[in-house]
Amino acid sequence: MNQQKTTLDKPPQRKKNGKDRTKVLGPVPDLEEYVRPDWWSRIFNYLYLRTDADIINDLNITSHEIDLFLEILNLSPDDKILDLCCGQGRHSLELARRNFKNIEGLDRSHYLIQKAKTTARKEDLNIRFREGDARKIPSSTDSFDLVMILGNSFGYFETTQDDLRVLKEVFRVLKPWGKILIEVTDGDYLRNNFQARSWEWMDKKHFVCRERSLSLDKQRLISREVITHTEKGVIADQFYAERLYSKENLTRILETAGFSNITFQGQISPDSKRNQDLGMMEKCLIVTAVEKKLWTPVKIKLKKETKNVAVILGDPNKPDLLKPSTVFDDDDFYTIDQLKAGLRELKDFQFVYLNSHDTLIQELTKLKGKIDFAFNLCDEGYNNDAQKELHIPSLLEMLSISYTGSGPQCLAYCYDKSLVRGIAREMGIPVPEAFFVKPEDITFGLPFNFPVMVKPNFGDSSFGITQRSVANSFEELVNAISEIREKFGYEKPILVEEFLTGKDLSVGIIGNPPESYTVLPLIMTDYSSLPENLPKICGYESKWLPDTPYWNIKSIPANLPENVEKFIIECCLKLSERLECRDYCRFDWRLDANGNPKLLEVNPNPGWCWDGHLAKMAEIANIPYIEMLKTILQATEQRIGKTNTNHN
């Protein structure tokens, strides 16, 4: 099969006969109908850095803008500055180059924030870049001397109420007599002078065609961009809308938010070398305002209340068919001891441990109302039955006890590998070619070439996946299927996938996208210690059998090309939301021979042990095991608190 190579131009896409090319709508009668309310959460990616490159990547333009802003603001190098909706951080970076010492940048785009962090790291600039929503700035009250909203980044939301929320948040985080600086398109000018249609070359291989129209209420400019690669065809067809603020409306909304001394400092037009379609940036207003308020009274911090948490574990007195000896062994008890030692260090929590499944229901019933939530670490499943992993959260739901991790519906989805594959394909996320073998099937055809990977469709912990799961012939394929059915006693559907030979990857996320989460460093499995004659897989032997060569494989940083890593992370975040993974999860990917990433599995409530994949990712990020556990608990607390607030 022909595979499309990954290049630095863009994340990989499937070919025409691979089903998911970019969807192009053709002519549309009303652009406004196609604008998503959250268009801003999707559009600021690698293509944005190309379509607007003539302005946002031109250091001279940025330098000239900073010259002008500094002339207006009269800042001190020690002033605390927040660059809100900072994008790839071009203004923050320029200020840091000029020895401003206290700069933070906040933006909703994971891609652009990572880009900003990379640039700051390369130039050894001390800037704190964070992901976040401008409507809920993750900073303390009275923190900043200046908040900047530059590059026409104000007016993206569907309603003016959301724009007002942004300004009220700015008011909150500014110190008394702090200033706001906004650079925003001149709405009155653009309303009468926008180009309804245009096209321009972005570089030697990309060009963009644009359509524009006013919204029905004439308050927003609707834009459509169709981006085309000269060899690959259309690679994006995207719609967005930006509010057109007049001076009067801008004054009114700033006053409503509490600002005074509102001053329009003039206009700015970028000196683009491309000098073609400048769009919203053609003529921008520069406005400043002052926030006159008293210092917020300091609240006396009461001693933190200890949280009571029930930790639910597997039952060591019951058989566990996934384990080689079908019982808990010394390694299992050592892992549990490491967990308890770590949790003992968390002084804000009091833990009680539940591991007897015969009395679990009665014990939880007694604890109801006495614990704040449950730490569900029972990935063995109820009665150590992996098929009953979802029974634990189901029980907690029935008892109205909050808990860590994903709910029963998510666990049910992700237990079925074929179902997750279908959801991923529907979302345009690449997966390996595969076919399904039902228990009653005794004949089947192979719709793609060898080698293939044979695995149980249901299950986790690499159950049923051994070195013999990789088949290079029909005989080996039949033997692999027979082994899973006979040796492992598995009488359910089997998944046969194309065997991918590139890097074997894992992605860990702690938190709850899209609002508050951490993407841990991507890791890959290092197979360099494995004999050449063995297939490079991380299967049952690597997790459970110390006497095999697979026991010596290890995890190392993935070191992927930037565009591939960003594509994988964006897909994981989308899947996390779609499948309703909560608090912590892991995604397994593998590259094909050409470097194209494909999703293998989604693991909600992944392994929590001290030497597991999640802990290894955390270690690379300099997060100790204890801190990793604490971060999971805090993610749960934050989610539960928000849920309770919404219910109230």
N, C-alpha and C positions, 0 to 999 in steps of 0.2 A: 504494500500500500504506500502511496506517496504521502509524505508527511510535510506539513508546512514548517519551515524553520523559524525558530524564534530569532528576532533581530532586535536591535536597539530602537527601531522605529516605533514598535507598538507591541503590546501583549499578543500572544498567539491567538488566532481564531481558527475555527474549523473551516475546511474548504467547502466548496459549494455542495459536493455530494456528502459532506459530513454534517449537513443539516443546518448549522447555525451561522450563516453569514449575517452581516449587519442588516437589520430590517430597514428598508427604505420605503417611505410612504408614497412618493410621487407627489403630484399636485394636491394641495389641501385647500378647501374653501375658506377656512377660518383658523388662523394660526393659534389663536387663544385657546381653542378647544384642546390642543395637544400639549399645553404647558402643565406639567405636574406641579402641585403646590410646593413640593420639596425639590424642585429642579436643581437648586444650588447644592444639594447633597450628592449629585451625580456628575455634574459637568466639569468640576474643577480637577482635572486629571492631567495626564501627559499631553493630551491634545490641546488643552487650554494654553499650555506653555508654548505651543506652536502657533495657534491661531492669533494670539496676542503678543507673539515674540518680539515684534518690532517696537513695542513699548516696554513690556515688563521685563524683557531680557537685555534692554539697552542700559548699560551702567551710566552712560552720560545723561540720559533722561532722568534716571533716578537721582543722580547726583545734583542735577539742576533743581529738581523738585525739593530735595532736602535743603539746598541753599536757600530757596524761597521760604520754606517753612520755618527754618531757623531764624531768618530775618524777621518773620512775623512774631515768633513766639518768645524770643529772648530766653532761651533755656540755659540751665546750668548742667555740666556733665554729670553731676550727681543726682539730678532729678530722676524720679521713677517714672518710666514711660511704658504704657501698654499700647502695642500695635494691634488693634482689634480687627479681625478679619484680615489677617496679615498675608494670606496667600503663601507664596514661597519665601516671604520674609525680606523682600528686597529693600524696603525702607528701614526695617530694624537693622539689617546687616550694614547698610550705609551709615546709620547713626553709630553703630558699634565701631566701625572703621574710623570714626571721628572721635573716638575715646569717650562716648557716652557709656556709663558703667552699669546702669540698672534698667535693662530693657527686657520686656516680655512680649512674646507674640502669641496670639490665640487665633485659631482658624478651625473650621469644621472639617476641612479636607485632610484626611490622613495622608494622602499622597503629597500634598503641598507642604505639610508640616514636616514630613520626613525629608523632603527636598531641602527645606530650610535648615533642619538640623545637620544634614550632610554638609551643606555649604559652610555653616558656622564652625563645624568641626574641622573642615579642611583649612579654613582661614584662622583657626584658633581664636574665635570670637566668643565671648562669654554672654550668650543670650539664652533665655529660657523660652523654648517654643513648646506649646501645648495644644492638643486638640480640645475643642469645646464649642459650645453654642453661645453666641453673642447675647442671647436672651437670658442666659444664666451663667454669668462670668464666674469662674471658680477662683475668685480672689476675695480677700477680706475687705470689709468696709473701710473707707478712708485710706486706700493703699497707694494711689498714684497721683503724681503732679500733672500728668498729661495723658489723655487717651486720644489716639489717632484712629480715624476710620478713613483710610485713603484708597486711591485707585478705584473710585466709584463703587465701593463695597457697601453702600447704604441704600436700602430700598429694595432688597431682594425678596422680602417676604410677601405673602399674598395679601395681607391686610396691614393697614397703618397701625393697628393695635400692636402687632408684633414689632414694628419699627419703634413704636413708643416704648415697648418693653426693653428694647436694646438701649435706648437713651436713658431710661430710668436706672438700668443696671450700671451704665457709665456714671451717672450721677452718684450712685451708691459707692462705687469703688474709688471715685476721685476724692482726694483730700479737700478740706475746705479751701476755697479759692483756687481749686484746680481748674484746668482748662480742657476743653474738647476741641479737636481740630478735625473738620470733615472736608473731604474733597469729593464732590458728587456732581454728576452731570447737570448742566443747566437745562432743567426740564422745559422751560418756556421756549428756549432756542431749539432744542431737539424735536419738540412736538411739531414744529413747523418746518424743520430742515432735514429730517432723517432721510436716508437713502432707502427707498422701498426694495430695491434689488441691487446687489453688487457681487463681484467675485474678485479674488486676488490670489496670487501665488504666495504660499506660506514659506516654501523653500523650493528646491529643484524638483521635488517629487510629490509635493502636497499642494492642493489648492482648495479654497473654501468658497462656496456659493452661499450668499445670505439673502433671506427675505425678511422684511419687517412690516409691521402694521401696528396701529394704535389699538389698545384694548377697547372694548365696547364703551367703557366709561371715560375713555381718553386719558386715563391717569397712568397707564403703563405702556411701555413700548415692548411689543412682542417681537422676538427675533427667532429666526430659524437658521441653523448652520448645517449645510451638507458638506462634509469634508471628504475629499477624494484623493486616493493615492494613484499615481499614474499607471502603476502595474497591477495593483490589487483591487482597484475600483473603490466604491464608496465604503468608508470605514466608520463613518458616524453620521447620524441624522438627528440633530438635537434641537430642542425648543427651550427658550427661557424668556423671562419677563422681568423688567426693571421699572420701578416706580419713577415717574418724572416729577421731581420736586421743583416748584417755583420758589423764589426767594420768600414769598409770603407764606407758603405752606411750610417751608423749612423753619422759618421764624416761629410759626405757630406751634409746631410740634416740639421744638426746643424749649419754648416757654412752658408748654404743658408738662414737660419732663422736669421743669424747675430751674432751667438755666437763665442766666442774665447776661447783660453786655454782649448781646449777639451782634457780631460784626462780620460783614461780607468783605473779605480782604482782596477781592479781585477775581480774575479768571485765569485759567491755565489751559494751554493747548500743547500737547506733546510734539516735539520735533522729530517725527518718525522718519527714519531713513527710507522705509518702504513707501510712506506717504500715500497710501491708498485709502482704504475704508477705515477711518478711525472710530466709527461707531459711537458708542456711548462716551468715549474719551475725547471726542472732537473738541468739546468746549465744556470745561468743568468749573463749578463755583468753589471757592475756598472760603469756608466760614469758620469762625471761632466763637466760642462762648465760654463764660465763666460760671463756675458753680459756687454760689455763695451760701454756705451752710455752716452750722456749728459742728465741732467735732462730735462724733457719735459717742454717747456715754459708754465707758468701758463696763461691760457686764462682768460681774464677779463669777468666775468659773467655779461651779460646784464640783466636788470630787465626783469623778466618773462612777456611775453606778455599775457594779459588776453584772455582767450578762451571764445568765445561767443557760448552759447549752448541753443537750443530750447528744452524745456521739454514738451513732449506730454503726456497728461493725458486723462482719460475717460471724457465723457461729462456729467456734473452734471445736465444738463437740459433735458436729454433724459432718457427714462426708461431703466432699466437694469434688465432683467429677472432673473439674477442669485441672486440678492439681495432679501431678504425676503419681503420687501415692494415694490420691483421693482424700487426704487428710491434711490439716494444718501441720507444717513442719517447723523446724527451728528458724528457717529464714522468715516464715510468716510471723512468728512470735517476735523475732528481732525487729521486723518492720513495724509491728504494732508498738513495741517498746520505744522505737525512735519517734513515732507519732506522739505518744503520750509524753515523752520527754520534751518534745517541741511545744506541745500545747501547754505544758506546765509553766513554760516561760511567759505565757500571755496573761499578764496580771489582771487584765480587764475582763477576763472570762473565768467562769467556774464550770468545770466539765464533769459530767457523769457519763459512764460508759455502759452501753447496752449491747450485749453480744449473745444473749440467750434467746433464740427465736421462739422457743416453746412458750416463753412468758412475755414476749415483746409487746404484744397487744395490751396485756394487762398493765405492764410497766409504763407504757406510753400514756395509757388512760389515766393512771395515777399522777403522772407528771404534767398532764394538761393543766395549764394555768400557772404552773410553777417554773416552767422554763420559757426562755424567750424564743428559742427556735432549736431545731435539731440539725446537727452536722451529719448529713447522710453520707457515710463512707462505706456503705454496704454494697460495693459493686459486685459482690458474690451473688446477690439476689436473696430474696426471702427463702429461708431454709437452705441457703447456699445453692439455689437453683438459678442459673443465669437467666433463664426465661422469665423468672419472677423478680428481676431487678426493679421493674416498674411497680411491683406490689408495695414496696416500702414507701415511696412518695404517695401512692394511692391511699395507703393506710393513714399517713400523716394528713393528707387532704381531708379524709373523712373525720379525723379527730380535730380538724382546724388548727393544726400545729404547723407553723412556718418552718421551712427547712432550706438547707443549702442545695444548690444544684438544680438540674433540670427536672421538669415534671413528668408524669407518666406518659403523656402523649408524645413528648419528644423522645423519651427512651424507647417507646414502641416503634416510632419511625426509624430511629437510627439502628435498632437491632436488626432491621431488614435492609441489608446492603443494596438490594435491587431497588427498593423503594427510594432510598436516598439518591441512587444513581438517576432515577427518573426525575426526581425533583431538581437535581443539579442540571440535567439536560434541559429541562423546561426553563431554567434560569439562564441558560447560555453558558454554563460552566462545564468545561471539557472533562470527560471521563473516558477510561479505556473502552475499547470495543469489547463486547461481552455477549454471552448467551446463557440461557437458563436451562438447567437439566432437572426435571421433576423426578420424584422418586420412582414413578412408574415408567419413565423413559428407559428403553433398552437400546434404542438407536437414535442417533442425532448427527447432524452435519456440522461442519466447522466453517463458519462464514468469514473467517480471516486466517492468517497464516500462523504457524508455530513460530516461537514458543508461546505457551499459554500458562496461566496460573489458575489452579483449581482450588476453590475455597468454599466452605459452607456459607450459604446465603444468610443464615441467622447465626448470631453469636459474636463474641468478642474474645479478648485475651489470646488472640491468634489460635483459638481452638480449631483443630483440624488442618492447620497449615504447617507443613513440614518441608524438608528439602525435596521430597518426592512430589510436592504439589506443583512443581514446575515441570511441564511436559513438553518434549520436543518432537513427539510422534504420536500417532493414534494409539499405539500400544501403551505408551507411558500415560496418555490421557485416561484411557480405560482403567489402568492400574491405579492412578491417583484417585479417580472417582470411587473405585472399589475400596481403597484403603479408608477413605473418609466414611464410607457407609458401614464397612465391616469392623475395622479396628477401632474407630471412634464411636460406633453405634449411632451414626447420624442418618436418620431416615427422612430428612426434609430436603427441600430444593438445594441444588448446588449451583454456584456461579462460576462460569469459566470465562476468564478475562484474558485479553492480550497481555503478555508479560512484558512490562516496561523495563528497560535496562539502564536508564539514567539514574540520577541522584534520587535516593529514597528519603523523603522529607517529612518533617512534622512541624505543625504550627500550633502554638498554644496561646489562648486568649483567657485572661482573667478579668472579670467584670461583665458589664451588660451593655453591649452596643445598642443604639448608637451614641449613648450619652456618656458613659463612664466606663472605660475599659483600658487594659494594657495588652498590647501584642508583644509576647515574649520573642526573643531572638529565634529565628528559624534554625532548626538543626537538621543534619543529615546523618544517616548511618554510615559509619566508616567500615567498609568490608575488607580493608587492606590485609587484615590478619587471616582472612578466610582462604583456604586452599582453592586454587583456580578451578578445580573440577566441581566445586559446590556452587549451586545457584545463590546469587546475592539477594537473599530475602531475610526479613526480620520476622521469623515465625515462632512456632511453639518451642523449638529447641533453644532459641536465644533467650527466652523468658523463664523456662522451667527446667532445662537439662544442662547442668554445669559441666558434664563430662563430654560435651560435644564441642566441635570447633566454633559453633555459633555463639557459645557463651562468651567468647572473647571479643565479639564485635562491640563497638562503642559509638557514642554520639558525639559529633563535632559541629561547630558552626557551619551553616550551609554555604555561605559566601556565593550567593546567586547574583546574576546580573540584576541591576536595579529594577529594570522594567518587569522582569519575571517575578521578582519578590513582591513588587507592588501589586501586580495582577493577582498573585496567589492570596495575598492578605485581603485585598478588596473582595475576592470571591468568598473567603472565609467569613468576613464580616457580614456579607449578604446572607450566607447560609445560616450563620448563627441567629440572625433575626428571623429568617424564614422558618427554621425548625424550632425556634423558641428555646435554644440552648441558654442556660442561665449560669451565671457566676463563674464558671470555669469550663473550658472545653478544649479539645484537641482535634486537629484535622490532619489526616495523613494524605500526602501527595507523592507522586513520582514523576520524574521527567522521562520522556521517551528518548530514543537515540538521537533525536534532533534538538533536544533541549526544551520541548514543549511540555508544560506541566499538565498533569491530569489528576483529578481527585480520586482517591481510593476509598476513604472512609471518613465518617464523622463520629467522634467519640465524646458524647456528653458525659459528664461525671467521669473523666478519665482517671487513670491510675494516680493516686495521691502519695504513693510511697516515697521514701527519702531518696531512692536511687532511680526513680522512674523518669520517663521522658519529660514530664512537666517540671520536675525538680531540676533536671539537667538544663532545660531552657532557662529556668530562673537563675541557676548558678552562673550561666554565661552572662546574664544581665546583672550579676552581683547582688542577687536577691537570695539571702540564706533560706534554708528550708523552713525555718520558723516564720520568717517574714512572708513566704509564699502562702503558708496556711493562714496567717493573719489576714493577708490580702483577700483571700477567698471569703473568709468570715466577714470582712468589712464590706465586700461587694454584696453579700447576702443582706447584711444590715441595711445598706443603702437602698437596695431594691425593696426590702420589706417596708422600710420607712416610707418610701415613695408610694407603694401600693396602699398602705394604710391611710396616707394623706389623701390619695385619690378617692378612696372609699368614703372617707369622712366628708 
